[in-house]
Amino acid sequence: MIRTGVIGYGLGGMAFHAPLVDAVPELELAAIASSRAEVVHARYPDVTVTTPDAVLADPSIQLVVISTPNDTHAPLARRALESGKHVVIDKPFATNLADGEALVALAKEKGLLVGAFHNRRWDGDFLTVRKLVEAGTLGEVMLAELRWDRFRPDLAQAWKEDPDAGAGILADLGPHLIDQALQLFGTPEALSADIAVQRENGRTDDYFELTLFYGARRVTISAGRLFVTPRPRFWLHGTKADFAKHGLDPQEPRVKDGARYNDPGVGDEEARYHGTLTRADGSSEIVPTETGDYRLFYAGIARAIADGTPPPVTGEEAVMGLRIIEMARESAREGRRLAFQSPN
C-alpha cells in the first residue's frame, strides 16, 4: 500500500483525486489537506484532514497529489519533491514552461516520479476515437476537431478570473485537449491560435481555437464558455469515413452525484450519446462508446512507484503541452503561424 496525501479538496480533489486514490487497491488515501474537515469526513471518516505542510512533512506518505489553484502547483510540487515524495499534479502541470521543465529536472535528480493528471486519456469517447484511428476505420484522417464547449456566462470564483494566477480556459481545458491530440497524431509541425475574452467583464481567456499542422492534416482544438448548443466533442474526417461524437464522459458527473469509481457501470455511457460513423458510400452506423476508467491512471502511478515503470503520463509529456500553450499565446498575440519549437 502506497500511502498517499491529497492537497486540495475542491472540485479536483473531491470528484477525481480522493475517490480515485480510494478506489485503487495499491494506494491508501492517508491524508487530505483541506480547510473543510467536515466535508471530507462526510465521505472519508477515517482519513486524516490536515494542512499541506503536514502532508509534506509526514515521512510515511510516499505520494502527494496536488489539486490546488493553478499558480500553487509548481511551488507545492517542488516542495514535495524536495521532501522525497512522488508527485501527481492536476492540470495545468505548471503555469509556465520554465517551471514545468524545472520540476521534471528536479524529479529526475531526486529519482522520483512526477506525473500529470491527464485523466481524459481514459474518457470513453477518447478511447473510442483512438480505437477507430488506430484501426484505420476512418482511413487517413485529414481533419480532426476536438472541442469542449460549455455555457457558463457567469464569472467564476476569484482566482479563476485572475490572469496572474494562471487561470483561463486555455490553461483549464487546453491541457486535456492538447494531450489527446498529441496522443492521436504526435508532435505537430506548426500551429496557429486565436484566443479571446468574450464574457462581459471577463479578465481571463474564455475562448480559444488552436490549429495544429501535420502536413496536409489539420487538427483543430477549441473550447468556449458561451455555447448554448455544444459542437461535437470529437469530429474526425478521414479518406474513408467521418466520425462525430457529442457529449462528455459520464464518470465525473456520476461521482459528483454520489457514485464511486468502483461502482459497476460508472464509466458506461448511455446509448443516446454514442457516436456516428458515416462512410464514403453514405452508409452509417452507431459506434458504441468504450467504457471509460480513470482508475487506470492511478493504477499506473502505483505500478510506476512500485516497479519503476514509466508513469501513465510523464512530466515530459506535460511539458510538451505547456510548450504548445506558450506557443499558442505567442501565435495569438502576433497573429501568425509558428513552426513548432522542439526542446533544446
Secondary structure, DSSP 8 states (H G I E B T S, - for coil): -EEEEEE--SHHIIIIIHHHHHH-TTEEEEEEE-S-HHHHHHH-TTSEEE-HHHHHH-TT--EEEE-S-GGGHHHHHHHHHHTT-EEEE-SSS-SSHHHHHHHHHHHHHHT--EEE--GGGG-HHHHHHHHHHHHTTT-SEEEEEEEEE-B--S---GGGG-GGGT-SHHHHTHHHHHHHHHHHH-S-SEEEEEEE--STT--S--EEEEEEEETTEEEEEEEESB-SS---SEEEEESSEEEEE-S--SHHHHHHTT--TTSTTTT---GGG-EEEEETTS-EEEE------THHHHHHHHHHHHH----SSBHHHHHHHHHHHHHHHHHHHHTS-EE-----
